[in-house]
């Protein structure tokens, strides 16, 4: 039986089995769901065994377990290491979901006329890593697996993959491969396939501004004492100039500027600014002068406030000058910015601009390195050939704006490049209420992945 016939005959089962996975609330950020997270790891291991993997094991870590499996058919053939994560974001706010987040349902949309699966984790990343298990099952049952494959599916990606680096260091031999294959990204749209060749890094900090030793009556003290919220807002406002250029000293010193040719190549990706604004209901765009919107969201570093709080925020009025104000600030980084160096520069800068009337603390929360996979890499070429075969159109190389810190870890610890061959869409509402994943995209991934193995094995044998 051909792979296409096997996929067609088992389509309904592939969807129902994904539903089984989506029903488990594997929320890694909330300890109340620990049992469900562990059940999910067990189910992933069961699916791997049924698909035909050998040496399937649930590997313990100081945190949540990693599911590992392999199929080694010939030591002389290349080995692909598949990475994914079975944990999901919290579904809050629940009241904004049309249907319960852990009761998957298929509904049609304008973008997904064939239907989309609505559930937390549908796209990020259960639906996407499960494509690999079903593609592997397909190859095993049609005797078409052309090379070795290893699977590493973790349970802590949504909380920073805090134990993954050590797992990589402790298991270098077990995880030895030629390339890493990941589907935790997307394509431009269902008519325009793309492959993510770059990801931004991350420096994430929490800042605290402390004024008086307690909240004060704003009538008795207002005008004569420092207000930490006012001061924090003024400090944050000064972090960018009128051209939206980040004012932290040394911030841009190591930024790699893309060539005119590279920027021209990026511009081949379709982008309609009016449709973009309409899709998120804004009347205008903002960003660094000298760069268009796609460039600002991919090849340029950023600084954004992710949360800010202090004082009284309850119902009604309470006239206080707060003692403390806080904010969470993230900086997306590009090659060759180091998260450690940028965090240090930010801390020094933020402390230096604070008035003497307040005390300031900067705490680093987490970070990640930027990563790039050259389009001349054989794994990229294999992914490109596979997608061109199934989509009927050559995919566009695309720089992603997000961060997947483990991609840099794979390169630094295992010495492996990563191919980011995802099938999601920006409109799939990952991390938001009503997350969904198109049936077209799910099945297209299962169809495309075996072709990646085929082309990669052929390229590596030349």
C-alpha positions as CSV (number, residue, x, y, z in Angstrom):
1,X,0.0,0.0,0.0
2,X,1.2,3.5,-0.8
3,X,1.7,6.1,1.9
4,X,-1.0,8.3,0.4
5,X,-3.5,5.4,0.4
6,X,-2.6,4.5,4.0
7,X,-3.1,8.2,5.1
8,X,-6.4,8.4,3.3
9,X,-7.7,5.2,4.8
10,X,-6.7,6.1,8.3
11,X,-7.6,9.8,8.3
12,X,-10.6,9.5,10.7
13,X,-8.6,7.5,13.1
14,X,-5.7,9.9,13.0
15,X,-8.1,12.7,14.0
16,X,-9.8,10.7,16.7
17,X,-6.5,9.7,18.3
18,X,-5.4,13.4,18.3
19,X,-8.7,14.1,20.1
20,X,-7.7,11.6,22.8
21,X,-4.5,13.5,23.3
22,X,-6.2,16.9,23.3
23,X,-8.7,15.8,26.0
24,X,-5.9,15.6,28.6
25,X,-5.2,19.0,30.2
26,X,-1.4,18.8,30.3
27,X,-0.8,22.2,31.7
28,X,2.8,22.3,32.9
29,X,2.5,25.7,34.6
30,X,-0.1,24.5,37.1
31,X,0.8,21.8,39.6
32,X,-2.9,21.0,40.0
33,X,-2.7,19.3,36.6
34,X,0.4,17.2,37.4
35,X,-1.5,13.9,37.1
36,X,-2.9,14.9,33.7
37,X,0.6,15.8,32.5
38,X,1.9,12.4,33.5
39,X,-1.1,10.7,31.9
40,X,-0.3,12.6,28.7
41,X,3.3,11.4,28.7
42,X,2.1,7.8,29.2
43,X,-0.3,8.2,26.2
44,X,2.4,9.7,24.0
45,X,4.6,6.7,24.8
46,X,1.8,4.3,24.0
47,X,1.2,5.9,20.6
48,X,4.9,5.7,19.9
49,X,5.0,2.0,20.7
50,X,1.9,1.3,18.6
51,X,3.4,3.2,15.7
52,X,6.4,0.9,15.7
53,X,9.1,2.7,17.8
54,X,11.6,0.7,19.8
55,X,13.1,1.4,23.2
56,X,10.2,3.7,24.1
57,X,10.8,5.1,27.6
58,X,9.5,7.9,29.8
59,X,12.7,9.6,31.0
60,X,12.5,11.3,34.4
61,X,13.9,14.8,35.0
62,X,13.9,17.0,38.1
63,X,10.6,18.3,36.6
64,X,8.3,16.7,34.1
65,X,9.3,13.6,32.1
66,X,10.5,13.4,28.5
67,X,9.2,10.7,26.2
68,X,11.8,9.0,24.1
69,X,11.6,6.4,21.3
70,X,13.6,5.3,18.3
71,X,13.7,3.2,15.2
72,X,17.2,2.4,14.0
73,X,17.2,0.5,10.8
74,X,20.8,0.9,9.6
75,X,23.8,2.6,11.3
76,X,25.1,3.7,7.9
77,X,21.9,5.7,7.2
78,X,21.3,9.2,8.5
79,X,19.4,9.8,11.8
80,X,16.6,12.4,12.3
81,X,15.8,13.5,15.8
82,X,12.2,14.6,16.1
83,X,11.4,17.1,18.9
84,X,8.0,18.2,20.2
85,X,6.2,19.0,23.4
86,X,3.1,17.5,25.0
87,X,2.5,20.3,27.5
88,X,0.1,23.1,26.8
89,X,-0.6,26.7,27.9
90,X,-3.3,27.4,30.6
91,X,-6.6,27.9,28.8
92,X,-7.6,31.1,30.7
93,X,-9.7,33.1,30.3
94,X,-12.2,30.2,30.0
95,X,-15.2,32.3,29.4
96,X,-13.8,33.5,26.0
97,X,-13.8,29.9,24.6
98,X,-16.7,29.0,22.4
99,X,-16.4,25.4,23.4
100,X,-14.5,23.9,26.4
101,X,-10.8,24.0,25.8
102,X,-10.2,20.3,26.5
103,X,-13.3,19.0,24.6
104,X,-12.0,19.1,21.0
105,X,-14.5,20.0,18.3
106,X,-14.3,20.4,14.6
107,X,-15.7,23.6,13.2
108,X,-15.4,25.3,9.8
109,X,-14.0,28.8,9.4
110,X,-13.4,31.2,6.6
111,X,-9.7,30.2,6.7
112,X,-10.4,26.5,7.3
113,X,-13.4,25.5,5.1
114,X,-12.4,21.9,5.5
115,X,-12.7,22.3,9.3
116,X,-10.4,23.0,12.2
117,X,-9.9,21.3,15.5
118,X,-10.7,23.7,18.3
119,X,-8.9,22.8,21.6
120,X,-6.0,23.9,23.8
121,X,-2.9,22.4,22.3
122,X,-4.5,21.7,18.9
123,X,-1.7,23.5,17.1
124,X,0.8,24.2,19.9
125,X,2.1,21.6,19.9
126,X,0.0,18.4,20.2
127,X,-1.4,18.5,16.7
128,X,2.0,19.3,15.2
129,X,4.1,16.7,17.0
130,X,1.4,14.1,16.6
131,X,1.8,14.6,12.8
132,X,5.3,13.1,13.2
133,X,4.0,10.0,15.0
134,X,1.3,9.4,12.4
135,X,3.8,10.0,9.6
136,X,6.2,7.5,11.3
137,X,3.3,5.0,11.7
138,X,2.5,5.4,8.0
139,X,6.1,4.7,6.9
140,X,6.4,1.7,9.2
141,X,3.1,0.2,7.9
142,X,4.0,0.8,4.3
143,X,7.7,-0.3,4.7
144,X,8.9,3.1,3.4
145,X,11.0,4.4,6.4
146,X,14.3,5.3,4.6
147,X,16.5,6.2,7.5
148,X,16.8,6.1,11.3
149,X,14.5,8.2,13.5
150,X,14.5,9.2,17.2
151,X,11.7,11.0,19.1
152,X,12.1,13.3,22.1
153,X,8.8,14.7,23.2
154,X,9.1,16.9,26.4
155,X,6.6,18.3,28.9
156,X,8.1,21.6,30.0
157,X,8.3,23.7,26.8
158,X,5.6,26.1,28.0
159,X,7.5,26.8,31.2
160,X,10.9,27.4,29.6
161,X,12.2,23.8,29.1
162,X,14.1,24.3,32.3
163,X,15.4,20.7,32.5
164,X,16.0,20.0,28.8
165,X,19.6,21.3,28.5
166,X,20.8,19.0,31.3
167,X,18.9,16.1,29.7
168,X,20.7,16.9,26.4
169,X,24.1,17.0,28.2
170,X,23.4,13.7,30.0
171,X,22.1,11.8,26.9
172,X,24.4,12.9,24.1
173,X,25.0,9.4,22.9
174,X,21.3,8.4,23.1
175,X,20.3,11.5,21.1
176,X,23.1,11.3,18.5
177,X,21.7,12.3,15.1
178,X,22.4,14.2,12.0
179,X,19.6,16.8,12.2
180,X,16.7,17.9,14.4
181,X,13.2,18.1,12.9
182,X,10.6,20.3,14.6
183,X,7.1,21.3,13.9
184,X,6.3,24.0,16.3
185,X,6.1,26.8,13.8
186,X,3.9,27.6,10.9
187,X,3.4,28.5,7.2
188,X,2.5,31.9,5.7
189,X,-0.9,30.6,4.6
190,X,-2.3,27.4,3.1
191,X,-1.5,28.6,-0.4
192,X,2.0,29.8,0.4
193,X,4.1,27.2,2.2
194,X,7.1,28.5,4.1
195,X,10.0,27.1,6.2
196,X,11.2,29.0,9.2
197,X,15.0,29.5,8.9
198,X,15.5,31.8,11.8
199,X,14.2,32.5,15.3
200,X,14.7,35.4,17.6
201,X,16.3,34.9,21.0
202,X,14.9,36.2,24.3
203,X,15.8,38.1,27.4
204,X,12.9,38.3,29.9
205,X,13.2,40.4,33.0
206,X,11.0,41.6,35.9
207,X,11.7,45.1,37.3
208,X,10.6,46.5,40.6
209,X,10.6,50.2,41.7
210,X,10.3,50.8,45.4
211,X,9.4,54.2,46.9
212,X,8.0,54.9,50.4
213,X,7.9,52.1,53.0
214,X,4.1,51.7,52.7
215,X,1.2,52.9,50.5
216,X,0.5,56.5,51.3
217,X,-2.6,58.7,51.2
218,X,-2.4,60.6,48.0
219,X,-4.0,63.7,49.5
220,X,-1.7,63.9,52.5
221,X,1.5,63.0,50.6
222,X,0.8,63.7,46.9
223,X,3.2,66.1,45.3
224,X,5.9,65.7,47.9
225,X,7.0,62.0,47.6
226,X,8.0,59.7,44.7
227,X,5.2,57.7,43.1
228,X,6.8,54.4,41.9
229,X,4.1,53.9,39.2
230,X,4.7,57.3,37.7
231,X,8.5,56.8,37.9
232,X,8.3,53.3,36.4
233,X,6.2,54.6,33.5
234,X,8.6,57.4,32.8
235,X,11.6,55.0,32.9
236,X,9.8,52.6,30.5
237,X,8.9,55.4,28.2
238,X,12.6,56.4,28.0
239,X,13.6,52.9,26.7
240,X,12.7,53.9,23.2
241,X,13.3,57.1,21.2
242,X,11.0,58.8,18.7
243,X,12.2,56.4,16.0
244,X,11.3,53.4,18.2
245,X,15.0,52.7,18.6
246,X,15.9,51.0,21.9
247,X,18.0,53.4,24.0
248,X,19.8,50.8,26.1
249,X,23.5,51.5,25.7
250,X,25.2,48.8,23.6
251,X,21.9,47.0,22.7
252,X,22.6,47.0,19.0
253,X,26.4,46.5,19.0
254,X,26.3,42.9,17.9
255,X,23.1,42.9,15.8
256,X,23.8,41.2,12.4
257,X,22.4,43.4,9.7
258,X,20.9,41.5,6.8
259,X,22.2,42.3,3.3
260,X,20.0,44.0,0.7
261,X,19.8,40.7,-1.1
262,X,18.5,38.9,2.0
263,X,16.0,41.6,2.7
264,X,14.8,41.4,-1.0
265,X,14.4,37.7,-0.7
266,X,12.3,38.1,2.5
267,X,10.1,40.6,0.7
268,X,8.9,37.8,-1.7
269,X,6.7,36.5,1.1
270,X,3.2,37.9,0.6
271,X,2.2,40.6,3.2
272,X,-0.8,42.9,3.0
273,X,-0.5,45.6,5.6
274,X,-4.2,46.5,5.5
275,X,-5.3,42.9,6.0
276,X,-2.7,42.6,8.8
277,X,-4.2,45.6,10.6
278,X,-7.7,44.4,10.1
279,X,-6.9,40.9,11.4
280,X,-5.9,42.3,14.8
281,X,-8.2,45.3,14.8
282,X,-5.7,48.1,14.8
283,X,-5.7,51.4,12.9
284,X,-2.0,51.8,12.4
285,X,1.3,50.0,12.8
286,X,4.3,51.0,14.8
287,X,8.0,50.0,14.9
288,X,11.6,50.8,14.2
289,X,12.1,53.5,11.5
290,X,13.8,52.1,8.4
291,X,12.2,48.7,8.5
292,X,8.9,47.3,7.2
293,X,6.4,45.4,9.4
294,X,7.6,41.9,8.5
295,X,11.2,42.9,9.1
296,X,10.4,44.5,12.5
297,X,8.7,41.3,13.5
298,X,11.5,39.0,12.5
299,X,15.0,40.3,11.8
300,X,15.1,43.2,14.3
301,X,15.3,43.1,18.1
302,X,12.5,44.4,20.2
303,X,11.7,45.6,23.7
304,X,8.1,45.2,25.0
305,X,6.3,45.6,28.3
306,X,4.4,42.3,28.9
307,X,2.7,43.3,32.2
308,X,2.7,46.2,34.6
309,X,1.1,46.5,38.1
310,X,1.1,48.4,41.4
311,X,-1.1,50.3,43.8
312,X,-4.8,49.7,43.9
313,X,-6.5,48.0,41.0
314,X,-9.8,46.8,42.7
315,X,-13.3,48.1,42.1
316,X,-14.0,51.7,42.9
317,X,-11.5,54.3,44.2
318,X,-8.7,54.1,46.7
319,X,-6.5,57.2,46.7
320,X,-3.0,55.9,47.4
321,X,0.5,56.5,46.3
322,X,1.8,52.9,46.0
323,X,4.9,51.7,47.8
324,X,5.9,49.4,44.9
325,X,5.4,49.2,41.1
326,X,6.5,46.2,38.9
327,X,6.7,45.4,35.3
328,X,7.7,42.4,33.1
329,X,9.8,43.3,30.1
330,X,10.9,41.1,27.2
331,X,13.5,41.7,24.6
332,X,13.5,39.6,21.4
333,X,17.0,39.2,20.1
334,X,18.6,38.5,16.7
335,X,22.0,37.1,15.7
336,X,24.5,37.7,17.3
337,X,22.9,39.1,20.5
338,X,23.5,37.1,23.6
339,X,20.7,36.9,26.2
340,X,23.1,37.0,29.1
341,X,24.9,40.1,27.7
342,X,21.6,41.9,26.8
343,X,20.2,41.2,30.2
344,X,23.3,42.7,31.9
345,X,23.1,45.8,29.6
346,X,19.5,46.2,30.3
347,X,20.0,45.9,34.1
348,X,22.8,48.4,34.1
349,X,20.8,50.9,32.0
350,X,17.6,50.5,33.9
351,X,19.3,51.1,37.2
352,X,21.3,54.0,35.8
353,X,18.1,55.9,34.8
354,X,16.3,55.5,38.1
355,X,16.0,58.7,40.2
356,X,17.7,58.6,43.6
357,X,14.2,58.8,45.3
358,X,13.5,55.2,44.5
359,X,15.2,51.8,44.7
360,X,15.2,49.6,41.6
361,X,15.6,45.8,41.2
362,X,16.0,43.9,37.9
363,X,15.5,40.2,38.0
364,X,16.3,37.9,35.0
365,X,13.5,35.4,34.5
366,X,14.7,33.4,31.5
367,X,16.3,33.8,28.0
368,X,17.2,32.0,24.9
369,X,19.6,32.3,22.0
370,X,18.6,33.3,18.5
371,X,19.1,30.6,15.8
372,X,19.5,30.4,12.0
373,X,19.5,27.4,9.7
374,X,21.1,28.1,6.3
375,X,19.0,27.4,3.2
376,X,21.9,25.5,1.7
377,X,21.7,22.9,4.6
378,X,20.7,19.5,3.2
379,X,17.8,19.2,5.7
380,X,16.4,22.6,4.6
381,X,16.7,21.5,1.0
382,X,14.9,18.2,1.9
383,X,12.1,20.1,3.6
384,X,11.8,22.5,0.7
385,X,11.5,19.6,-1.8
386,X,9.0,17.8,0.3
387,X,6.7,20.8,0.7
388,X,7.0,21.7,-2.9
389,X,5.8,18.2,-3.7
390,X,2.7,18.3,-1.5
391,X,1.8,22.0,-1.9
392,X,2.7,22.2,-5.6
393,X,4.7,25.4,-4.8
394,X,8.3,26.0,-3.6
395,X,8.2,27.2,0.0
396,X,9.5,30.6,1.1
397,X,12.3,30.7,3.6
398,X,11.0,32.7,6.5
399,X,12.5,34.4,9.6
400,X,10.2,33.8,12.6
401,X,9.7,36.5,15.2
402,X,9.2,34.1,18.1
403,X,11.7,32.2,20.3
404,X,12.3,28.5,20.7
405,X,15.3,28.4,23.0
406,X,15.9,24.7,22.6
407,X,16.9,25.2,19.0
408,X,20.0,27.0,20.1
409,X,20.5,24.2,22.7
410,X,20.4,21.6,20.1
411,X,23.2,23.3,18.2
412,X,25.3,24.2,21.3
413,X,25.0,20.9,23.1
414,X,24.3,18.3,20.4
415,X,26.0,20.1,17.5
416,X,22.9,19.8,15.4
417,X,21.1,22.2,13.2
418,X,17.3,22.3,13.4
419,X,14.8,22.3,10.5
420,X,11.6,24.1,11.5
421,X,8.9,22.6,9.3
422,X,5.7,23.7,10.9
423,X,2.2,23.7,9.4
424,X,0.3,26.1,11.7
425,X,-1.1,29.5,10.8
426,X,-0.7,32.8,12.7
427,X,-4.5,32.9,12.9
428,X,-4.7,29.6,14.9
429,X,-4.8,31.5,18.2
430,X,-2.1,29.6,20.0
431,X,-1.8,30.7,23.6
432,X,-5.2,32.3,23.2
433,X,-8.9,31.3,23.7
434,X,-10.3,29.2,20.8
435,X,-6.9,27.8,19.7
436,X,-7.4,25.6,16.7
437,X,-5.6,23.7,13.9
438,X,-6.8,23.1,10.4
439,X,-7.6,19.6,9.3
440,X,-5.9,20.5,6.0
441,X,-2.8,21.5,7.9
442,X,-2.8,18.4,10.1
443,X,-3.2,16.0,7.2
444,X,-0.8,18.0,5.0
445,X,1.9,17.6,7.6
446,X,1.4,13.8,7.8
447,X,1.6,13.7,4.0
448,X,4.7,15.9,3.8
449,X,6.9,14.5,6.6
450,X,7.6,11.1,4.9
451,X,8.8,13.0,1.9
452,X,11.2,14.9,4.0
453,X,12.8,11.6,5.2
454,X,13.0,10.4,1.6
455,X,14.7,13.6,0.2
456,X,17.0,13.9,3.2
457,X,18.2,10.4,3.0
458,X,18.8,10.8,-0.7
459,X,20.7,14.1,-0.2
460,X,22.9,12.7,2.6
461,X,23.8,9.6,0.5
462,X,25.3,11.7,-2.4
